[in-house]
C-alpha cells in the first residue's frame, strides 16, 4: 500500500473543452432517480483486475474502460475486459491530439458513442485476440473497428457532487470517468482519501462502486498505477473528498451508461456473477 507518482499521467486537462463536453451530456437530474434496497458494495473490485498504464499516457483509456466494463456488466450480466489502448487512441482522435500526449474526456465521451469499446476477447471464447501493451503505436486486428462498434455506450451525464455520483452508481446506470489535476494527496494506509488538494499534472480515473467503511459511504475508485498504489490499485473516497474535487474548476466527473435514457435497474454484484458461473459448472472467474 505505497504511493507512487508516475511521470506519465495523461489527462490533457489544458485541452479539455468543458462547454463541448456539457453539450454532449444528457440534461437530467440524476437525483430524481429512486433507488431501493441496495448492497453495501457491489464487489466490482473482485472483478476488475489491477491496472497499470506503464509509461504510456493512457489513463483516459483505463478510466473509460473501467467505467464501460461496469456499464456493460449491468446490461449483459457478463464481465468482459475492454481494451484501454483502443479507448485512448479513439479519444485522442476525437480530441484532435496526436502522439502520446494524453486525451480529453470530451474526446472520450464522443468516442464512447460513435467508436465503441473493444473487448480484449473479441468472440467470447476466453482467449484474448488483443491485450494491452505499453507500446503506444501497437497495431490492432483489421476487424477491431467493427467489433468495437458493437459495444457503444448510450448517454453521458455531468455529475457534480458525491451524492450525484453515488445515485448514478446505485441506480444501475453505469460508472463514472473522472479527469482533473493529480493533486498533492494520496490514500492512507487503508486506501482511504479524505482531504483533497489540487495541483499537479492531469490524470483520469474511474468511480466504479461504493463501500461502507466505519459506517460511512465511500466511492470506490479504480486507478491505473498498478497494484502497489492505494489498496491494491484502488482507493476509497469520502464525501468531503469527492465534493472538494467537484468544486475544482479543472475537475470533471462524467457518468457513462449503456442506456439511452436514465432508467433505474437492479445492480448486479460479484456474488450474482459468481453464482451464475458456478451454476454452469465453472469453478473459477
Secondary structure, 3 states (H helix, E strand, C coil): CCCCCCCCCCECHHHCCHHHHHHHCCCCCHHHCCCCCCCCCCCHHHHCCCCECCCCCCHHHHHHHHHHHHHHHHHHCCCCCECHHHHHHHHHHHHCCCCCCCECHHHHHHHHHHCCCCECCCCCCCCCCCCCCCCCCCCCCCCHHHHHCCCCCCEEEECCCHHHHHHHHHCCCEEEEEEEECCCCCCCCCCEECCCCCCCCEEEEEEEEEEEECCEEEEEEECCECCCCCECCEEEECHHHHHHHHCCCCCEEEEEECCCCCCCCCCCCHHHHHHHHHHCCCCCC
